[in-house]
Amino acid sequence: MNELVAGSVGGAAQVLVGQPLDTIKTRAQVAPKGMFKGPMDILVQTLRKEGVLALWKGMASPLIGIAGVNSLLFTSYAVSKRIISPFPNLSLKEIAAAGAMGGAVNSVLASPVEMFKVRMQGQYGAATDKRLRIVVSDMWRQWGFRKGIMRGFWVTVAREIPAYAGFYTGFEYAKRQFRERYPGPEGLPVWALLTSGSCGGISYWLACYPLDVIKSRVQLRATPPTGTPVQYIAHEFKTIIAESGLCVICIFIFGDSNGVANIFAYGI
């Protein structure tokens, strides 16, 4: 219960602080080609045309779902660790495996929460923009549960497996390094935990960002993807390459990039 409450509060704080950067990230991923020149242009145009509150567009979906998502993630990760080893001190490889298992289970809730967030962020202040409840009802009415509410589930699974393998490995590695310097019984100082969380966030995005680009585009599509998950993920990958080249899938992580903003948002 303590972990659930702490995770829910921390998750809500993450959404509140990181949502503006996440909105910029998502629009960089899904906006029509030529609509924006880069992350700063997205910020400027969003503020000018839609106002500052538009940076928090789509926040309701993750804010409402964060308790369920975090509780499922924390629980599945804890159970996965016990499945992998009966001993409390797991190796980093075992931590990565448990994180991957927890991420796969977490996709059940993360997929619809993020799908509705992406669809809200993909609206640019037009008169036809819809509120979240209308977006939800439209998806359910037009496409049902599997093709509507759970659209993009399998690409979310493909993203969450390496993402949380990377997150928990980076987090635990950093904590263990700090424990060697601060071995006292009082535990790690707060700044060390914050830094460890940032390392986990960086590892999360480095492990999964290309798949996150594909996921956002799949979930924003006007129609459900066709074919098997492998086929539609591969098709979206080829489409992105044809439109913008290989570097666009990863460029947001480095340099003049929105992935850096994403890393900061997740680290915070």
C-alpha positions as CSV (number, residue, x, y, z in Angstrom):
1,M,0.0,0.0,0.0
2,N,2.9,2.4,0.8
3,E,4.4,1.7,-2.6
4,L,1.1,2.2,-4.3
5,V,0.4,5.5,-2.7
6,A,4.0,6.7,-3.2
7,G,4.0,5.6,-6.8
8,S,0.7,7.3,-7.5
9,V,1.8,10.6,-5.9
10,G,5.1,10.4,-7.7
11,G,3.3,9.6,-11.0
12,A,1.0,12.5,-10.6
13,A,3.9,14.8,-10.0
14,Q,5.6,13.4,-13.1
15,V,2.6,14.1,-15.2
16,L,2.1,17.7,-13.9
17,V,5.8,18.6,-14.3
18,G,6.5,16.7,-17.5
19,Q,3.4,17.1,-19.5
20,P,4.4,20.3,-21.4
21,L,7.6,18.6,-22.5
22,D,5.7,15.5,-23.4
23,T,3.3,17.5,-25.5
24,I,6.2,19.0,-27.5
25,K,7.6,15.5,-27.9
26,T,4.4,14.0,-29.1
27,R,3.7,16.8,-31.6
28,A,7.3,16.4,-32.9
29,Q,6.5,12.8,-33.5
30,V,3.1,13.0,-35.1
31,A,2.7,16.5,-36.7
32,P,2.3,16.6,-40.5
33,K,5.6,17.1,-42.3
34,G,6.5,20.8,-42.5
35,M,4.1,22.0,-39.9
36,F,6.9,22.7,-37.4
37,K,10.5,23.6,-37.8
38,G,11.6,22.0,-34.6
39,P,10.9,21.7,-30.8
40,M,11.2,25.4,-30.1
41,D,8.9,26.2,-33.0
42,I,6.4,23.8,-31.6
43,L,6.6,25.6,-28.3
44,V,6.2,29.0,-29.8
45,Q,3.4,28.1,-32.1
46,T,1.5,26.3,-29.4
47,L,1.8,29.2,-27.0
48,R,0.8,31.7,-29.7
49,K,-2.1,29.9,-31.1
50,E,-3.5,27.9,-28.2
51,G,-2.2,29.5,-25.0
52,V,0.0,28.2,-22.3
53,L,-2.6,25.7,-21.0
54,A,-2.3,23.8,-24.3
55,L,1.0,22.5,-23.1
56,W,-0.9,20.4,-20.6
57,K,-3.3,19.1,-23.3
58,G,-4.1,15.4,-22.8
59,M,-3.0,15.5,-19.2
60,A,-6.4,14.2,-17.9
61,S,-5.9,10.7,-19.3
62,P,-2.5,9.9,-17.6
63,L,-3.5,11.9,-14.5
64,I,-6.7,9.8,-14.1
65,G,-4.9,6.5,-15.0
66,I,-1.6,7.0,-13.2
67,A,-2.7,5.3,-10.0
68,G,-3.8,2.2,-11.9
69,V,-0.7,2.2,-14.2
70,N,1.7,2.6,-11.4
71,S,0.1,0.1,-9.1
72,L,0.1,-2.5,-11.9
73,L,3.8,-1.7,-12.8
74,F,5.0,-1.8,-9.2
75,T,3.1,-5.0,-8.4
76,S,4.1,-6.8,-11.6
77,Y,7.8,-5.7,-11.2
78,A,7.8,-7.0,-7.6
79,V,6.2,-10.3,-8.6
80,S,8.6,-10.7,-11.5
81,K,11.6,-10.3,-9.2
82,R,10.3,-13.1,-7.0
83,I,9.7,-15.3,-10.0
84,I,13.2,-14.7,-11.3
85,S,15.0,-15.3,-8.0
86,P,13.9,-16.1,-4.4
87,F,16.8,-13.9,-3.1
88,P,16.4,-10.2,-2.6
89,N,19.7,-9.0,-4.1
90,L,19.2,-9.6,-7.9
91,S,22.0,-9.0,-10.4
92,L,21.5,-6.2,-13.0
93,K,20.7,-8.8,-15.6
94,E,17.9,-10.2,-13.4
95,I,16.7,-6.7,-12.7
96,A,16.5,-6.0,-16.4
97,A,14.5,-9.2,-16.9
98,A,12.1,-8.4,-14.1
99,G,11.7,-4.8,-15.5
100,A,10.9,-6.2,-19.0
101,M,8.3,-8.6,-17.5
102,G,6.8,-5.8,-15.5
103,G,6.7,-3.5,-18.5
104,A,4.9,-6.1,-20.6
105,V,2.2,-6.4,-18.0
106,N,2.0,-2.7,-17.5
107,S,1.1,-2.3,-21.2
108,V,-2.4,-3.4,-20.5
109,L,-3.2,-0.1,-18.8
110,A,-0.5,2.1,-20.3
111,S,-1.7,1.5,-23.9
112,P,-5.2,3.1,-23.6
113,V,-4.0,5.8,-21.2
114,E,-1.3,6.9,-23.7
115,M,-3.5,6.4,-26.7
116,F,-6.0,9.0,-25.5
117,K,-3.2,11.3,-24.4
118,V,-1.7,11.2,-27.8
119,R,-5.0,11.8,-29.5
120,M,-5.6,14.9,-27.4
121,Q,-2.1,16.2,-28.0
122,G,-2.5,15.7,-31.7
123,Q,-5.2,18.4,-31.8
124,Y,-3.9,21.9,-32.6
125,G,-6.5,24.3,-31.3
126,A,-9.0,24.1,-34.2
127,A,-12.7,24.6,-33.6
128,T,-13.3,20.9,-34.3
129,D,-11.0,19.8,-31.3
130,K,-12.7,17.4,-29.0
131,R,-12.8,17.0,-25.3
132,L,-11.4,13.8,-23.8
133,R,-14.8,12.2,-23.1
134,I,-15.8,12.8,-26.7
135,V,-12.6,11.2,-27.9
136,V,-13.2,8.2,-25.7
137,S,-16.8,7.8,-26.8
138,D,-16.0,8.2,-30.5
139,M,-13.3,5.6,-30.4
140,W,-15.6,3.2,-28.6
141,R,-18.5,3.8,-30.9
142,Q,-16.6,3.7,-34.1
143,W,-14.0,1.0,-33.5
144,G,-14.9,-0.9,-30.3
145,F,-12.6,-2.2,-27.6
146,R,-9.8,-3.9,-29.5
147,K,-9.4,-1.6,-32.5
148,G,-10.5,1.6,-30.6
149,I,-9.7,1.7,-26.9
150,M,-6.7,-0.7,-27.2
151,R,-5.3,0.6,-30.4
152,G,-1.6,0.3,-30.5
153,F,-1.5,-2.3,-27.7
154,W,1.2,-4.5,-29.3
155,V,3.5,-1.7,-30.2
156,T,3.1,-0.4,-26.6
157,V,4.2,-3.9,-25.4
158,A,7.1,-3.7,-27.8
159,R,8.1,-0.3,-26.3
160,E,7.5,-1.1,-22.6
161,I,9.6,-4.3,-22.5
162,P,13.0,-2.6,-23.4
163,A,11.9,0.6,-21.7
164,Y,11.4,-0.8,-18.2
165,A,14.3,-3.2,-18.6
166,G,16.4,0.0,-19.2
167,F,14.7,2.0,-16.5
168,Y,15.1,-0.4,-13.6
169,T,18.6,-1.4,-14.7
170,G,19.7,2.3,-14.9
171,F,18.0,3.1,-11.6
172,E,19.4,0.2,-9.7
173,Y,22.9,0.6,-11.1
174,A,23.0,4.3,-10.1
175,K,21.7,3.5,-6.6
176,R,24.3,0.7,-6.1
177,Q,27.1,3.1,-7.1
178,F,25.8,5.7,-4.6
179,R,25.5,3.0,-1.9
180,E,29.2,2.3,-2.2
181,R,29.9,5.9,-1.3
182,Y,27.2,6.2,1.3
183,P,27.0,2.9,3.0
184,G,25.5,4.2,6.3
185,P,22.3,2.7,7.8
186,E,20.4,6.0,7.2
187,G,20.2,5.2,3.5
188,L,20.8,7.3,0.4
189,P,20.4,11.1,0.5
190,V,17.5,12.5,-1.4
191,W,19.7,14.0,-4.1
192,A,21.2,10.6,-4.8
193,L,17.8,9.1,-5.2
194,L,16.8,11.9,-7.6
195,T,20.0,11.4,-9.6
196,S,19.3,7.6,-9.7
197,G,15.8,8.3,-10.9
198,S,17.2,10.5,-13.7
199,C,19.6,7.8,-14.7
200,G,16.7,5.4,-14.9
201,G,14.7,7.9,-17.0
202,I,17.6,8.4,-19.4
203,S,18.0,4.6,-19.7
204,Y,14.3,4.3,-20.3
205,W,14.2,6.6,-23.3
206,L,17.5,5.4,-24.8
207,A,16.1,1.9,-24.8
208,C,12.8,2.6,-26.4
209,Y,12.5,6.0,-28.1
210,P,12.3,4.8,-31.7
211,L,9.4,2.5,-30.7
212,D,7.8,5.4,-28.9
213,V,7.8,7.4,-32.2
214,I,6.1,4.5,-34.0
215,K,3.6,4.0,-31.1
216,S,2.5,7.6,-31.2
217,R,1.9,7.6,-34.9
218,V,0.0,4.3,-34.8
219,Q,-2.2,5.5,-32.0
220,L,-3.0,8.8,-33.7
221,R,-4.1,7.1,-37.0
222,A,-7.6,7.8,-38.2
223,T,-8.1,4.1,-38.9
224,P,-6.8,1.0,-37.0
225,P,-3.5,-0.5,-38.3
226,T,-3.9,-3.6,-40.5
227,G,-2.0,-6.8,-40.5
228,T,-0.1,-8.5,-37.7
229,P,1.6,-6.3,-35.1
230,V,5.0,-7.1,-36.7
231,Q,3.6,-6.1,-40.1
232,Y,2.1,-2.8,-39.0
233,I,5.1,-1.8,-36.9
234,A,7.4,-2.6,-39.8
235,H,5.1,-0.6,-42.2
236,E,5.1,2.4,-39.9
237,F,8.9,2.2,-39.6
238,K,9.3,2.1,-43.4
239,T,6.9,5.1,-43.7
240,I,8.9,7.2,-41.3
241,I,12.1,6.3,-43.1
242,A,10.5,7.2,-46.5
243,E,9.2,10.5,-45.2
244,S,12.1,11.8,-43.2
245,G,15.1,9.4,-43.2
246,L,16.5,7.1,-40.6
247,C,17.8,9.8,-38.2
248,V,14.3,11.2,-37.5
249,I,13.4,8.1,-35.5
250,C,16.3,8.7,-33.0
251,I,17.3,12.3,-33.5
252,F,15.0,13.6,-30.7
253,I,17.3,11.9,-28.1
254,F,20.4,13.9,-29.0
255,G,21.4,17.4,-30.1
256,D,18.6,19.8,-31.1
257,S,16.1,17.3,-29.8
258,N,12.9,16.8,-28.0
259,G,14.0,13.5,-26.6
260,V,16.3,15.5,-24.3
261,A,13.2,17.3,-23.0
262,N,11.6,13.9,-22.6
263,I,14.6,12.6,-20.6
264,F,14.4,15.7,-18.3
265,A,10.7,15.3,-17.9
266,Y,11.0,11.6,-16.9
267,G,14.0,12.3,-14.7
268,I,12.1,15.0,-12.8
